[in-house]
């Protein structure tokens, strides 16, 4: 089984517990709010959005409730089952459509329209070593002045590197081997993950897109896998959020987070 299908299998298994694990996580909710605020500053009203690796649909539902139309795609059948149940429960059938499709096979997408935004949250695109090919496949699917917003794991994360001082050498250095891919494990399934810098995306798309912004995400705020941090240290968490919100688009903070958010506009 290739890496793409291994990751699909892993997240289908996780779909059963995904919302239980992540919905109540304070830092994940902070991250989602940051991503949405970033997009909202650029996205026109009543936009058509193509979402890649939509998961169980929290972002699709948010944008549908903001009066956008979302075509939510994922390679994981389990994730899409959860999303479809939410769509039906919230009566959002006219605002969200779904399709099982890999982001590496967008030429096979059934709903081909001119989208105003192609969006991928929380590192789904890090599950391929063919990021360049994926990025280049966006152009025919985007309307004139259409946007691309991606949330990606970079090759260096300050918080992760600091785990070196706790003796967690493998985790501290795992992003350094980005060409070969790092080992990832979800629900007992092993697959590979690759790391990409903002400059890689900018250079790949420079002929057809202009950069609108890059923000570090969890460069000062700790990653969400430090469970309970926000609840144990609420005052510190508030201060770290305030610092990150002030400096998120500045060097070096925009490059050393657990993720970064990048938006480009088609020329």
N, C-alpha and C positions, 0 to 999 in steps of 0.2 A: 504494500500500500504506500502511495507517495505521500509526501509531507502534507499536501493540501487535504487529502482525505483523512489522514491521521488527525489533523487539527479539527476537521469537521466532526470526526468521531468523538474527540475529546469534549468539544463544546456541546454536542448533542447529549452526551452523558451529563454534563454540568447543567444543562437547561432545566433539569428537574429541580435543582436546588439554587439556581443562579439568583433569582430574586430574593430568596430567603437569606442568602449570604451577603448580597451587596446593597439591597434597597435601604437597609437601616444604617449603613456605614456612613458616618458623618463626613469623612474626608472624600468619599466617592460622591456624595451629594454636592460637596464643595466643587469637585472637579467638573461634574456635570453642569453646574451653574456657570462656572468659568467658560466652558466650551460654548454654552448657549449664549452667554453675553457677548462673547467674541463674534459669533455668527450674526447675532441680531444687529450688530452695528453696520453690517454690510448687506444683508439680505433684503431685497425689495419685498413689499407686501404681496401676498397671494402668489408666492413662488412655487415652482415645481422642483422638488428635491429628489435626487437619486441617492439613497442611503446604502452604503456598502457595509457588510457585516453588521446588520441591524440588531442582531441579538434578540432579546425578548421585547424590544420595542419602546423602551422608555423615551428615547430621543424622538422616534417617529411620532409617538403620541404627543409629546410636547409641541413639536412643530405643527402637527395637525390642529392642535388646540389654538395655535397662533394663526390659524386660517391659511396655512400652506397645504399643498398637496404632496404627499410623500409616497414614493415607490420604494418600499423597503426590501432589500435583498440580503440573503445570507446563504452560505453553502450548507449550513447545519439545519437538517429537517426538524430536529427537536426545538431549536430556538424559534424557528418559524411557527411551529405549532403553538408555542406559548404566546407569540406575538398575535397570531390570528385569534386566539381566544380573547386576548385583551381588546382587540379591535371590535369584536362582536359584542363584548360586554359593555364597551363604551359607545357603541353605535357610531363608529368612525369609518364604516365601510366606504363612504363616499369621499373620504379624505386620505385614506391609506390603502394602497394595494401592496401585494407581496409577490415575491418570486424567488424560488430557489435557484440561485445562480452564483457562481464564483466570481470574484472581482478579477480573476485572471482570464475570464471568458466573457467579457462584456460584449464582444461582438455577437454572442449568442443570446443577448438579452432580448426578451420578447417585447417588452414595452420600450420601444425606441422613440423617444420624443426629444425635443430640445430642452434640456433641464437648465434651470437657473442656478442650481447648486449640486455638486457632487460632494458627498459628505461621508467621512469614515471616522468613527470615534474609537478611542481606547485601543489602539495598536493592532487592530485586525490586520492591517497591511504589513505588519512586521512578520506575519506568518508565511511570507513568500520571499524567495531570493530573486524574484523577477519584478521587483518594484518598478524599475525603469519601464518595462513593457506595460505594466498596469497604468502608470502615469500617462504614457503616450496614448493609451486607448481612450482617454477621457475626451479628447478634442471633438470627435464627431458627435458626441452625446450632449455637448454643452451649447446653449444658446450664445449669441454674441454678448460679450461682457459677462458671461456666466462665471460662477465662482467655483473654486475647489477649496474645501476646508478639510484638513487631515489632522488627526491626533496620533502622533507617532512616538515610538521609543527611540531616543537618540543613542549614539555609541558611548556616551558617558553620562552617568547620573551621580551627582555628588553624594546623595544619601546612601546610595548603594555602595559606592567606593568606601565610605566611612565604615562599612561593615568589616573592612580589613582589620580594624582595631579591635574587633570582637572575635577575630580568628576565623571569620567566614570568608576564606580566601576565594573559594569557587564563585560565590555570589558577587564578591567585590570586583572580580576580574572578568565575569562572564560576557560583558558587553564588548570587551576588547577583541574578541574573536569573531567579529561581525561578518567577515567574509565566509568563513566556514559554517556559520550559524551556531547559536548556543542551544543547549538542551533545554527544553521546556516540558513540564509535566502537569497535566490537568486530568483529574479523575482517573489516574492510573494509566493514562495514555501518554506516550513519549512522542514529541515532535520537535522540530527545529524553529528557531526564531532568529531573525536577522535585524540589525540595527542600522538606522539611516539618519544622517545628519540633515539639518535644514538645507545646507548648501547642496547636498545631493539632489534634493527635490527641486530647488531653485535652478540649478544648472541643467537638469533634465528638461525642464519646462520653459527655459528662458526665451526661446525663440517665439513662443506662442502665448506666453502669459506674463503678467506683471505681478510682482510681489506686493501684497497689501499689508501683511503683518506676520510676525512670528512672536509667540509668547511662550515662556517657560511655564510648565505646569507641574507643581510639586517640586520646585527647585528650592524653596525655603520651607513651605509647608511639607511635612513628612509624607511619604507614600502611604497609600491606604492600607498596605499590608502591616503597618504598625498599628494593629487593632487596639482601639480603646484610647489612643493618644489624645484625641480631642476631648473625650470625656474625663480623662484623668487630669489633664492640664488645660482647662478651658481658657484661662487668661493668656497662657503662652500661645495656645493655638490661635486666639484672636490676634495677638501681636504678629505672629508669623504670617497669618493671612494678610494683614494690613501691609506688612513689608513686601510680601510677594506681589500684592496688587499694585503697589507703587512702582516696583522694579521689574515686573514680568517681561517687559519688552526691551530691557536693557541688557547689554553684555556685562558679565558672563551669564546672568541668570536665565536668559532666554535659551541658552544652549545646554544647561547642566541639570535640568529637571528630570524627573522620572519620565515625563513626556514633554513634547512641545506641541503647540497648536500653530498651524501654518495656513494662511489663506492667500490664494492667488486668483487673479482675474484674467480670463481669456481676452486677448487683444482683439 
